[in-house]
Amino acid sequence: MVEWAGGEMAVDAQGMQRMASPEIIAQANPDVILVTDFGFDRLGSPVDEIKALPGVATSNAAKAGRIFRVEENQLMYFGPRSGENVEKVAAVIHQK
């Protein structure tokens, strides 16, 4: 979905669903971080808690305030609404 939305994965490992190492996140230094609603809400929602995670705090995304909550179904699943979901993801990652 990210690539279809005009984005580029900062960490691209086949079959990888989440990054387990703070070092991987820090080295990738993403410009945007998308957090599914499940993960975002699990942390209690405040972006400051996500920014404080090891490896995230030093990223371009954290410094620029570009950490976003995205519905998991918009980011992870393909179906009849995939085109609509790609547009939603594109709007998030390309906002200024």
MODELLER restraints for C-alpha pairs under 7 A, 6 or more apart:
rsr = mdl.restraints
at = mdl.atoms
rsr.add(forms.Gaussian(group=physical.xy_distance, feature=features.Distance(at['CA:1:A'], at['CA:75:A']), mean=5.94, stdev=0.5))
rsr.add(forms.Gaussian(group=physical.xy_distance, feature=features.Distance(at['CA:1:A'], at['CA:86:A']), mean=5.81, stdev=0.5))
rsr.add(forms.Gaussian(group=physical.xy_distance, feature=features.Distance(at['CA:2:A'], at['CA:8:A']), mean=6.53, stdev=0.5))
rsr.add(forms.Gaussian(group=physical.xy_distance, feature=features.Distance(at['CA:2:A'], at['CA:89:A']), mean=6.88, stdev=0.5))
rsr.add(forms.Gaussian(group=physical.xy_distance, feature=features.Distance(at['CA:4:A'], at['CA:86:A']), mean=6.48, stdev=0.5))
rsr.add(forms.Gaussian(group=physical.xy_distance, feature=features.Distance(at['CA:5:A'], at['CA:86:A']), mean=5.32, stdev=0.5))
rsr.add(forms.Gaussian(group=physical.xy_distance, feature=features.Distance(at['CA:5:A'], at['CA:87:A']), mean=6.55, stdev=0.5))
rsr.add(forms.Gaussian(group=physical.xy_distance, feature=features.Distance(at['CA:5:A'], at['CA:89:A']), mean=6.12, stdev=0.5))
rsr.add(forms.Gaussian(group=physical.xy_distance, feature=features.Distance(at['CA:5:A'], at['CA:90:A']), mean=4.46, stdev=0.5))
rsr.add(forms.Gaussian(group=physical.xy_distance, feature=features.Distance(at['CA:6:A'], at['CA:90:A']), mean=6.56, stdev=0.5))
rsr.add(forms.Gaussian(group=physical.xy_distance, feature=features.Distance(at['CA:10:A'], at['CA:28:A']), mean=5.48, stdev=0.5))
rsr.add(forms.Gaussian(group=physical.xy_distance, feature=features.Distance(at['CA:10:A'], at['CA:30:A']), mean=5.56, stdev=0.5))
rsr.add(forms.Gaussian(group=physical.xy_distance, feature=features.Distance(at['CA:11:A'], at['CA:28:A']), mean=6.26, stdev=0.5))
rsr.add(forms.Gaussian(group=physical.xy_distance, feature=features.Distance(at['CA:22:A'], at['CA:54:A']), mean=5.22, stdev=0.5))
rsr.add(forms.Gaussian(group=physical.xy_distance, feature=features.Distance(at['CA:22:A'], at['CA:55:A']), mean=4.30, stdev=0.5))
rsr.add(forms.Gaussian(group=physical.xy_distance, feature=features.Distance(at['CA:23:A'], at['CA:55:A']), mean=5.96, stdev=0.5))
rsr.add(forms.Gaussian(group=physical.xy_distance, feature=features.Distance(at['CA:25:A'], at['CA:55:A']), mean=5.25, stdev=0.5))
rsr.add(forms.Gaussian(group=physical.xy_distance, feature=features.Distance(at['CA:25:A'], at['CA:56:A']), mean=6.47, stdev=0.5))
rsr.add(forms.Gaussian(group=physical.xy_distance, feature=features.Distance(at['CA:26:A'], at['CA:55:A']), mean=4.45, stdev=0.5))
rsr.add(forms.Gaussian(group=physical.xy_distance, feature=features.Distance(at['CA:26:A'], at['CA:56:A']), mean=6.42, stdev=0.5))
rsr.add(forms.Gaussian(group=physical.xy_distance, feature=features.Distance(at['CA:26:A'], at['CA:58:A']), mean=6.68, stdev=0.5))
rsr.add(forms.Gaussian(group=physical.xy_distance, feature=features.Distance(at['CA:26:A'], at['CA:59:A']), mean=6.19, stdev=0.5))
rsr.add(forms.Gaussian(group=physical.xy_distance, feature=features.Distance(at['CA:29:A'], at['CA:59:A']), mean=4.74, stdev=0.5))
rsr.add(forms.Gaussian(group=physical.xy_distance, feature=features.Distance(at['CA:29:A'], at['CA:60:A']), mean=5.98, stdev=0.5))
rsr.add(forms.Gaussian(group=physical.xy_distance, feature=features.Distance(at['CA:30:A'], at['CA:59:A']), mean=6.06, stdev=0.5))
rsr.add(forms.Gaussian(group=physical.xy_distance, feature=features.Distance(at['CA:30:A'], at['CA:60:A']), mean=5.94, stdev=0.5))
rsr.add(forms.Gaussian(group=physical.xy_distance, feature=features.Distance(at['CA:30:A'], at['CA:61:A']), mean=5.82, stdev=0.5))
rsr.add(forms.Gaussian(group=physical.xy_distance, feature=features.Distance(at['CA:31:A'], at['CA:60:A']), mean=4.91, stdev=0.5))
rsr.add(forms.Gaussian(group=physical.xy_distance, feature=features.Distance(at['CA:31:A'], at['CA:61:A']), mean=4.36, stdev=0.5))
rsr.add(forms.Gaussian(group=physical.xy_distance, feature=features.Distance(at['CA:32:A'], at['CA:61:A']), mean=4.71, stdev=0.5))
rsr.add(forms.Gaussian(group=physical.xy_distance, feature=features.Distance(at['CA:32:A'], at['CA:66:A']), mean=5.18, stdev=0.5))
rsr.add(forms.Gaussian(group=physical.xy_distance, feature=features.Distance(at['CA:32:A'], at['CA:67:A']), mean=5.94, stdev=0.5))
rsr.add(forms.Gaussian(group=physical.xy_distance, feature=features.Distance(at['CA:32:A'], at['CA:93:A']), mean=6.62, stdev=0.5))
rsr.add(forms.Gaussian(group=physical.xy_distance, feature=features.Distance(at['CA:33:A'], at['CA:61:A']), mean=6.13, stdev=0.5))
rsr.add(forms.Gaussian(group=physical.xy_distance, feature=features.Distance(at['CA:33:A'], at['CA:66:A']), mean=6.50, stdev=0.5))
rsr.add(forms.Gaussian(group=physical.xy_distance, feature=features.Distance(at['CA:33:A'], at['CA:67:A']), mean=4.72, stdev=0.5))
rsr.add(forms.Gaussian(group=physical.xy_distance, feature=features.Distance(at['CA:33:A'], at['CA:68:A']), mean=6.30, stdev=0.5))
rsr.add(forms.Gaussian(group=physical.xy_distance, feature=features.Distance(at['CA:34:A'], at['CA:67:A']), mean=5.99, stdev=0.5))
rsr.add(forms.Gaussian(group=physical.xy_distance, feature=features.Distance(at['CA:34:A'], at['CA:68:A']), mean=5.04, stdev=0.5))
rsr.add(forms.Gaussian(group=physical.xy_distance, feature=features.Distance(at['CA:34:A'], at['CA:69:A']), mean=6.06, stdev=0.5))
rsr.add(forms.Gaussian(group=physical.xy_distance, feature=features.Distance(at['CA:34:A'], at['CA:70:A']), mean=6.34, stdev=0.5))
rsr.add(forms.Gaussian(group=physical.xy_distance, feature=features.Distance(at['CA:35:A'], at['CA:68:A']), mean=6.05, stdev=0.5))
rsr.add(forms.Gaussian(group=physical.xy_distance, feature=features.Distance(at['CA:35:A'], at['CA:69:A']), mean=5.03, stdev=0.5))
rsr.add(forms.Gaussian(group=physical.xy_distance, feature=features.Distance(at['CA:35:A'], at['CA:70:A']), mean=5.97, stdev=0.5))
rsr.add(forms.Gaussian(group=physical.xy_distance, feature=features.Distance(at['CA:36:A'], at['CA:69:A']), mean=5.73, stdev=0.5))
rsr.add(forms.Gaussian(group=physical.xy_distance, feature=features.Distance(at['CA:36:A'], at['CA:70:A']), mean=4.90, stdev=0.5))
rsr.add(forms.Gaussian(group=physical.xy_distance, feature=features.Distance(at['CA:36:A'], at['CA:71:A']), mean=5.48, stdev=0.5))
rsr.add(forms.Gaussian(group=physical.xy_distance, feature=features.Distance(at['CA:36:A'], at['CA:72:A']), mean=4.90, stdev=0.5))
rsr.add(forms.Gaussian(group=physical.xy_distance, feature=features.Distance(at['CA:37:A'], at['CA:69:A']), mean=5.72, stdev=0.5))
rsr.add(forms.Gaussian(group=physical.xy_distance, feature=features.Distance(at['CA:37:A'], at['CA:70:A']), mean=5.64, stdev=0.5))
rsr.add(forms.Gaussian(group=physical.xy_distance, feature=features.Distance(at['CA:37:A'], at['CA:71:A']), mean=5.02, stdev=0.5))
rsr.add(forms.Gaussian(group=physical.xy_distance, feature=features.Distance(at['CA:37:A'], at['CA:72:A']), mean=5.97, stdev=0.5))
rsr.add(forms.Gaussian(group=physical.xy_distance, feature=features.Distance(at['CA:40:A'], at['CA:69:A']), mean=6.24, stdev=0.5))
rsr.add(forms.Gaussian(group=physical.xy_distance, feature=features.Distance(at['CA:43:A'], at['CA:49:A']), mean=6.93, stdev=0.5))
rsr.add(forms.Gaussian(group=physical.xy_distance, feature=features.Distance(at['CA:47:A'], at['CA:67:A']), mean=6.98, stdev=0.5))
rsr.add(forms.Gaussian(group=physical.xy_distance, feature=features.Distance(at['CA:51:A'], at['CA:57:A']), mean=4.83, stdev=0.5))
rsr.add(forms.Gaussian(group=physical.xy_distance, feature=features.Distance(at['CA:51:A'], at['CA:62:A']), mean=5.66, stdev=0.5))
rsr.add(forms.Gaussian(group=physical.xy_distance, feature=features.Distance(at['CA:56:A'], at['CA:62:A']), mean=6.41, stdev=0.5))
rsr.add(forms.Gaussian(group=physical.xy_distance, feature=features.Distance(at['CA:61:A'], at['CA:67:A']), mean=6.10, stdev=0.5))
rsr.add(forms.Gaussian(group=physical.xy_distance, feature=features.Distance(at['CA:74:A'], at['CA:85:A']), mean=4.86, stdev=0.5))
